[in-house]
Every structure is written in structure tokens, then in C-alpha cells.
């Protein structure tokens, strides 16, 4: 591999122009060239004003909402206070019909003495007629149409070039349940659901501070799904908040369904093996990171929160670590990191010793390996790759089928299939033990995306050890570490606080005692650092 190619891959000798979260920065970060037209150039040029005629607004709504073939689009004409023509628009199934009937239509149809020529009739109706807790006056046609599709009810009044937007959203959603991918023994058993308001409430129950800010804005897709940007004003770094908002504003795509799609659309290292944000199903973990100065993004319809920035040690930690005492927490963390190292390094290391460095093995171990492979026809490298592939197949099969059947598939794959492979001389018993230890170590990694990243790196190290022995294994490991050192997540180095070293007093592997902590971690460069 040439020197120029190495420089291009690992960014050696290149001026680093990526956004970086440092203490000396202030204001909004500069804009990067996205390689395409600006989002506002892609928007359709249309009339965004609301007509003062109810008939004109009704005709336009029927055309744009396709009410003739959409039976759930409800356009209800009535006389406001028995005198002024008005129109209520909502989506059946997205809005609560009880709210619409009792607090909008019934209140609006009551006969009252009003001045038909009053230009402020719409303001009078909002303040004195409709008994709703949340009423907004909108003059943008696009905004009011998006609100209707979101489950709100819009009321158009004849003679007013505006509309009243009232929150009547009520649709079925899943109840709060235990997280499926982040189970803990000690700690909260509540997980995020698909309802955005419920997820925000779960966070506010844990972060009861007046500086918690929740900003709702579109995700940038044509399906008009909303996202909530959550942070602590005055604690989270201002440049980090601006960078998150800027990346979300640059999203201009056809479809955004979940937090995973939004993560890919806003990340800077597209082909990075490791994620640049932490995807978590746990409100308590999200709340803890918000208190330390992180920023969270929650998407409507997605039962997970994207927390940024994320580091390697963030991905290797769980919410249960702080709930356990120091000795137990330290032992669990040590076992977790040892399991991750075994999962990544053991297959390649064993392959390098068995093929290129037999002198480093004892006579007994070497004899056992040779005896176990006596009738195996495939090479040891192909055998290793075959068993790793079988492990991934069993894992995916167990995850995609119902719970009880998935457990049965795991047992069948682990016991029957493994024993049958050894009996049929497709694999050796020693290699089966190595792959089993690798699989157990892989499950010690708490983050699912990081588990998949470890699987890819494991195959790379197996190929390196197969081709070049320990020299190839160590060279590949060094290049991966160098690449991790150059990686950043929203301006924070991926290996921090150890590379570069910060003032963090809490060790990342061994769990230190829980002392009084008056300020967040130094790696986040929060606004409190300047106090």
C-alpha cells in the first residue's frame, strides 16, 4: 500500500477543517458545502397566504387534501356565533373528535352578540369563544396545512386572512414498556415509545430544571415528521447546539422515518464503522447525558433518542454502571472491556499463531490443535471464516423470529449445529471453542451498532492474521487505532478523554466513587467551563 493512499485514508498530513468543539470557539460554525443546491431552492414556489374567503380556502383544501378520495379528511362548515361563516378542518383518527365537537364546534355555534365587521374577530374568537388550552393564530398556508396533517384542527373564519390552529391530537400509541435492547437489573424499567410527546415527558420527569429546552422542528423529509432537539440552555456548548441545528436544517430528502435515518443524513463520516451518535432507548440514560451537556434528538415515530456527541467509552457504558457500588461496577466494566478485546482480537490472534508462529504455542496446545483438525478438509482460515459466518447467521435468525422460537433457534444453532459440524468434519472442536468465546465477548458490548462494528473489525483482523501472522495483525490493529484517533463525533475526539487527555477525574474503565459533582465532564467544553 502506497504512502499517498495511507495519507488519504487516515488523513495524515491533511489540514483538518471539520467542525471541532473547542473552548476557544464562539458563535455559529461555518457552513460546509453539501455538494448540492440549498434546501430553500428545492422548495416549491406556491402561494403561502391564507385567503380571507372561507369558500376559497375550502376549495383549495379540497383540491390539495384530495377530500373526494380521502374519507378521513373532515371539512365542517358552521356559523360562528350563529352569524359568521366558518370552517373547521381536521383528520379523523389523528384528532380527538370529542375535543372538536365539545370545545370547538359547540362553543363556536353558540349564538352571541358580535360585530361582523370587526377586523379582530379572529382574535376575539381565540380569546373568548373556543375553550381550548392551546390556540395559535397562523397566517402561513403551509404551516396550517402541516398542522392539520399532524392531528391539529384548523378553523377558518370568513373575512380573516388567517386561521386558528388548535391542538386536538389524540391517536393510538404503544404504552411505556421495558427497553428491549438495553435491559438492566438495577435501574429504571421505562423505555421510549413511538409518541414524541410521551418521550419528551419521560425526559422532563427526570430533568426538572428551568434551563431544559425542547425545540420542535421538521426533520427535512417530505413526510413532515417532526423532531425534538433537547438540551440545557447555558450548559450545553453553544457551538454544539448550532452544529446540530445546522445539520438538521441541511436535511432535504423524500423520507425520514426514524432516528436511524436521521443519524445517517446528518453524520460526517459516512463509511465509519463506529456510530457518531449514541442511540438509546432509555430515558434515564438520555437525561443523564443531557445533564452533562450533551444534545439529544428524538424523532416522531421512533422509540429511541440520538445523543451527541458520542465517544468510544460512551458506547461501552450502560445506565446500570452508576446504580452499582464501586467494586461491583468496576468488575463489570473490566469484564465488559475484556470481553470486547477477546471478541475482536482472539480469532485473528489464534489464526496467526496456528499458521505462522507455531513456536509460540506449547507442545500440548499444538498437538491438540493438530489432532482436532485431523479430518477437517478445509484450511484453518476458511474454517474460521465459516464458523464466524454461521455465528452471525444464528444470531440474526434468533433476532428476527418471535421470542420463544428465537431462543430455540439459538439453542439449536449453538448445540446441535456445532456438534454436527464437528462430527461431520466441517469444523474442529478447538475452533468451535474459539468462535464461542468470540460470540460471548461480542455480547458483552452494550451498544448494538458497536457490536456490528466489532464483527467487521474482527473479520479484518482474521484476514490480516491469516495472510501475515502477528505482523499483519498488529499492523491492522495499529491502523484501526490510528483511524479511531482521527475520528470525531460532533467536534469531540472519539477516544476522549484519554486521547486527547482532558481534566476528567472519573476513570473510563474502572468505576470511581460517586462524589459530589458540581459541573459536567471537561470533554464536553460546556458553557460552565467559562465561568
N, C-alpha and C positions, 0 to 999 in steps of 0.2 A: 504494500500500500504506500503510495507516494506521500511525500511531506505536504504537498499542497492539498491533497484530499483530506488528510488528517486535520489540517487547519480549517478547512471548510466545514467538516463535520462537528468538530469540538470548539469552533470559534476561537482558536488560538491566534493571537496576533491581530484580532479584529476589534475595531472600536465598538464598544458596547453601547448601543443607542436605545436600548429598551427602557421602558418606564421602571424607575427604581425608587423604592420607598426609603428615603434617607432623611435624616433630621434637618438637613440644610435646605430642603425643598420647601417651596411655598407657592400657593396659588394652584391653578389648574394645570395639569400636564399638557404637553403639546400633542397635537393630533397627528396620527400616523396616516400615511397614505394606504387606504384599504384596497387600492387597485381597481376600483370601480366608481361609478357615479355616486354622488352624495345621496343619502336617503330621501331628502326632500325633492330631488329631481325625479325620483321614481313614483311619487305620489300623483294620483290622478287629479287633474285640474277640474274642479267642479264647483258649483255654487254652494258655498258653505253657510249661507244665510238662511234664516227661517222666515217664511212668508207671514205677513200679518193676516192672511186669509186662511181660515180653517179649511175651507174647501180645497184650496190649493195644496195645503200641507197633507190633507187626506189623500188627494190624488197622487201626490208624489210618494207617499208612504206605500200606497197600494202597488205602485209600479216597482219601487226599489225593494220592498219586502216580499213581493210576489204573493200577496194575500189570497189570490184566487186559487193557488195550488198549495198554500201553506195554511192548513186549518188551525194551527196553533197561534197564528198572528191575530190578535184581537184588537179591532178598532171600534171603540164605543163612543157614539155621539150622544151628547146630552146638553141640556141648557143650564149653564152656570147660574145659580140662584134663580132659576126659572126664567131667565131673560136673555143671557148672552150665549150664543152657540159655542160649544167646546168639544174637544175630542180627547179621549183617553186611549193610550196605546200601550199594550203590554203583551208578553209572550206567555201563553198558557202553559203551565208546567215549570216555568222559570220564576214566575211571580206568584205571590200568595193571593189567591182570589178573594179570600176573606178580608185582607187588608184593603184591596182595591174596592170591594163592594162597600165595606163599612166606613172607611175613613177617607175615601176619595169620591166615589160616586154618590153615596148617600149624603155626605157633607156638602158636596158640590151642588146637588139638586135641591137642597132646602131653599125655599123662597125667602129672599132677603131684599132689603132696600139698598140698591147700589146705583151708582151713576154710570150709565152705559158709555158715556163719553170720557170717562176718567182714563187718562193715559197710563195711570199707575194701577190699573185694575189687576194686572198680574201680580204685582207686589201685594196688593190688598188680599188677593186670594191666597197667596202663600202665607201671609201673616194671620189671617182671620178666618179662613174658610176650611182649608184642608188640615185635618188633625193628624199630621204626620210628624214624626220626630226629625226627619231629615228631608228638607225640601231645598232644592237649588234651582236658581234661575239660569238657564243656558240660552245662549244666542247662536251657538255653533250647531249646524245641522249634523255634522259628522259626530260631534260629541254626544248629542242627544240620541242619535241612531245607535251608537255603540252602547249607550246606557240601556236602551231598550233590549238589545240583544244580550245584555248582561243580566237581565231579570228585573230591571227597574221599570217604573211606569212613568210615561211622559204625558203631560196634559197641555194641549194647545188651546189657547183662548182667542176667539175672533177679535181682531183689532190690535193684538200684541205680537210684535215681531220677535218673540222669544217663546220658550216653553219651560214648564216646571218639571224638574226631574226628581222623582220621589223613590226612595229606596224601599222596594217591596220584594226583594229577593228572598226566595224560600224554595229550595229544591233538595231532593233526597241526597244524602251522602252517608258514607260509612261512619259508624261510631268509632270513638277512640279505642284503639286496641294496643296490645303489646307489639313493639317493633319486631319484625320478622328476621332481619339480618343483623341486628345489634342487641342480642339478648344479654342480660346481666343477671347476676344472682342478688347483688345488693344495689339498690337504686330504684329510680322511677321505672314504672312499667307502662308509661304512656308513650305513644308514638304519634308522629304526624299522620294526618289523613289527607284526602284529596280536596277538602274545603279550605280555601285561603283564609277566610275569617276565623275558622276554628284554629288553624295553625298559628295565626297571629295572637289569638287569645292564649294559647298554650305558652307562648313565649312571654307575653305580658304578665302572666301569673307568676313567672319566675324572675323577671326583671322588672321590679316595681320602682323604677326611677323616672324622674321627670325629664331626663335627657334622652330617653329612648325614642327614636324617630322611626316611623314606618311610612315610607313613601310608596304609593301605588302608582304604577305606570304600565303602559303596554309593553309586551315583550319584543315587539317588532315584527311579528308574523301577521299575515293576512287574516288569520282566525281570531285576532284581537284578544288573545289571552293576556291576562294581567299578571304582573309580578310585583312582589313587595320587596323593597330594599330596606333592610333593618340595620340600624347602627346606633351608637351612642354619640349624640352631639356633644362636642367638647372633649371626648375621649378618643374616638377613632380618628386616625390621621386624615386631615382634610384632603390631601392629595390622593390617598387611597380611595376615599369616597368619590372624588371626582373621576378617578380612573374607572371605577366600577360603573358609574353612571354613563361615562363616555362610551364604554364598550357596549353597554346595553342599548344606548341610543344609536350605535352604528349597526345594530342588527336590522336587516331588511330582507326578510325571506318569506316564503309562501306559508310555512307552517312551523309553529313552535308548540309542541305538545307537553313537554315535561322539562324538568330541571336538567336532565342529561343532555338534551338537545341544546338548551341554552348555554350549558357549560362548553360544548364544542364550538358554538358560534362566537363565544367571547374569549376563548383561550388564544394564546400567542404561540405555543409550542404544539402544533397540530399533531406531529408524529412522536410526541413524547410518550414513553412507556408509562410513566407515572402521572397521575392526575395532578392538575394545578389547583384544584379546589377540593375541599372536603365535603363529600356528600353524606349526610347523616339523616337518619330517621328519628333521632331523639331530640325532643325539645330541651331537655336539661343540658345536653352537650352543646347545643346551639346557644343557649342562654349563657353558659359558662364562657364560651368564646366571645360572645358579644360584650361581656363584662371586661374582657381583656383587650378590647379594641378592634376585634375583627368585624367584618361586614358580612351579613347573611342575605341571600336572595331566595325567596320562596315563590314558586310558580303555581298558579291556579291549576288544580287537577293533578299535581304531583305530590306524593306523600314523602317528600324529602326536601332538605334545605341545602343549598350550596353556600358553604362558608369559605371566605377567602380573606387573606392568603392561607395556604396550607404548606406545611413542611413535612419532611420525612418522619420526624418524631411526632407530629400531629397525627399522621396517618397510622402510626403504630401505637397510639394510645386509645384508651376507652374511657367512658364516663365512670366506670366502676373503679378506676385507679384511685380517685380521690375519696371514695367511700370506704376504702380498706385501710387498716393500720399500716404503719411503715414497714414492718418485717414482711407481712403478707403481700403488700403491694410491690415491694422490691423483688420478692421471689417471683411473683407472677410476671413482672416486666422482664426479669432476666430470662425466665423460661421462654417468654414470647420472642425475645431477640435471638436466643439460641436456636429456637425452632425455625425462625426465619432464615438464619445463616445456614442451618442444616438443609433446609428445603432448597436453597439456591446453590450452595457450594458442594454438597455431598455427592450428587450424581457425577458431576464433572470431575471432582477430585478422585473418586473411586475409579472412574474410567481411565484417568491419566495414570494412576498407579498401576492398574492392572495391565495396561497396554505398553507403557513406556518406562515405568520405574518400578519393575518388579523387585529390585534390590531393596527398596524401602519397605517392603512387606516381609513379615516374618514367614518362616517356612510353613508353619501351621496354617496361617491365613492363606498363603499362596496355594497350598495343597488343597485346602477346602474350596477355593475358587475354581481351581482346575478340575477337581472331582465333580463339582456341581454342574460344570459346563461340558462334561464328557460326551453327552449325547445330543447337545444343542447344536443344530446345524447352522444357525445364523451367527454372524460376527457379534462380538460383545457390544459394539457401538450400536448396531441395528437393534439388538435386543433391548438396550437401554431406551432408545427412542420408541420402540414398540410398546414397552411397558408404560412409559410416560404418556403415550397417546391413549392407551387403554385406561389409565387412571383418569385422564380428562374426560373420556367417554362415559365412564361410570359416574363421575361427578356431575356432568351435565344431564345425564339421564335421570339421576336421582333428584335433581333440582326441578326438572320440567314436568314431572308427573306428580299426582296428588301425594299428600304427606305419607300415609301408611304404605303406599306402593313404592314411594321413593326410598323409604327405609329398607324395604325388602330388596330393591334393586341394589342398594349399597352392600347389603349382606351377600347377595348372590355374586356381585362383582368382586367383593373382597375375599370371599372364602372359596366358593365353588369355582369361579373362573380362574382364580390364581392357582388353586390346586390342580385344576385341569390343565392349565398351561404348563406347569412343572411336569405333570405326568406325561403329557404329550410331547415333551422335549422342545417346547416352544420357548421356554424361559428357564433360567436356573433359579434355584431357591435363594442363593445369595443375592442375586439381582432383584428378586422379588422383595427381599427384606430391605434393600436399599431404597427401592421405589416406595415401599410402605412408610419408611421413616421420612422420606421426602414429602409424601402426602400429609402425614401428621404434622410435620413442621409447617407446611403451607397453610393448614387450617389454624395455626397459631396467629397468623396475621389477621388483625381485626377488620381491616377495610377490604371489601370485595374487589374493588378496582386494583388495589395493591397486590392482592393475591394473583390476579391475572397477569399483572406486570412481572411478578416473581416467576410465573410459569414461563414467560417469554425469555427472561434473562437466564433461567435455568437451561433452556434448550441452547441458547447461545454459548453458555459455558460448557455444556456437554460436547458441542461440536468443536469448541476450542481445545478441550482436553483430549478429545478423540484424535484430532489432527496433529497437535503439537505438544501434548503432555502438559506437565506443570508450567512450562514456559508459556504455552498458549493460554492456559487457564489464568495465570497471574497477569498476563498482558491484557486479556479481555477484561478481567476484574478491574485493573487499573484504568482502562479506558472508560468503563462504566462509571467508576467513581469520579473520574475527571469530568465526564459529561454531567453527572449529578451536581458536581460543584459549580458548573456553569449555568445550571437551570435556576430559574426564578419563578416564583408564584406571586403575581401582582406586586413586583418590586422587592419581595423578600427572598433571600437566598434559600434554596431548597434544603440545604444541610445546616442552616442556622438552628440553634445558637452556637454550634460548635465550629462551623465554617461558613462565614467568619465568626470569631468568638465575640459574644456580647456579654453584658453585665448580668445575665440571668443567673440567679442564685439557686434555682431548682435544677437538680440533675435530670437529664432526659431519660436515662436508663434506670438508675437506682432512684427509688421514690424517696424524696426527702420528707421531713416532718412538715405538717401543716401549721405554719406560723401565721401571725397576723400579716396580711399582705395589703399595704395601703395603696399600691399602684400596680398597673398591668406589667406584663413582661417587656423587657427592654427591646426585644427584637421587633415589636410592633411599632416603635417610634411614635407613640401616641401623643396627643396634644398635651398631656400632663407632663411629658418629658421637658417641655419648655418652661414649666412653672418653676 
